């Protein structure tokens, strides 16, 4: 019995100390801690202001979300927010339908301190006012980083991307250059070449391939080291023809367009042999950019909407209009096509995502006033 009494007394003393600790601290501190544990672990995220509305609400990118949240109000009496500002967004009562931007004085310490980043997987190059730019987007069309490359770009087939998100870019200068950037725009390698680079592409083996007209021969396919850009090996297409575009399948086969004979040709790198070809309309074999997704190869032409040819080369040419009147470049990723182009005389560059069957997934204004020549690239395998 004495032992039971002693245990009960210890419990009562412990509870009393705990209650005294609570009573001795301001209730607001306890509430703030509880709110921090519940609210900020679940309902508060980082964001970036995309634009301001007339009614003093803001459109924002929200961490972890592929779309822009429109018309978000703020608790701040004098927000002075501008596009690009980082903000803290709270979902009232945990509801994603009721976001609000917290005023600076309302921002408390929380576990969610990861800054909002958009992983760039689709990269475009373009011109504005005589200056070249490279810009990235997520697979959902969310804008990522933008930077000015070392030299201007003048090719419709002048950009490709490896599995790590590094960008290989052809600069049309004298001499020509191939420049490798990381996904943030930092130069990793740069190589001046004495040849005219017609197209650049990546194969599933990780090597970079360029289609070049050299000082001695036209239409050389050159295999390059992805780290140094140095030449590893070469083989030659027909030197008397004009070739445009190059896109690899998930092996050593690739497609290119023979503009002289109005055909798409399939080649094998290992043997340097042409495997097959299919005829296409003559007007669709100039300035062609190629990409492969699933069983379909898509080419874009400067003067017309895209044209389609199945990779088995059995069904021939299939037209498909996408509503972009001038299509400069195409790439593929994860079974989808990404087409870059604009509307004649309007100057706006549009980036569209399409399924292998030609169904539009989304279409965005990628650049408000971009002009050709422009390219789009992604890692296709």
Secondary structure, DSSP 8 states (H G I E B T S, - for coil): -HHHHHHHHHHHHHHHHHHHHHHTS-HHHHHHHHHHHHHHHHTEEEEEEEEE-TTS-EEEEETT-SSEEEEEEES-SS----TT-EEEEEEGGG-TTSEEE--GGG----S----------EEEEEEETTEEEEEEE-TT--EEEEE--SS----TT-EEE-TT--EEEEE-SSSEEEEEE-TTS-EEEEEEESSEEEEEEE-TTS-EEEEEE-SS-SSEEEEE-TTT--EEEEEE--TTS-EEEEEE-SSSEEEEEETTTTEEEEEETTTTEEEEEEE--GGGSSS-EEEEETTEEEEEETTEEEEEEETTS-S-EEE---S-SEEEEEEEETTEEEEEEE-TTT--EEEEEE-TT--EEEEEEEETT-EEEEEEE----
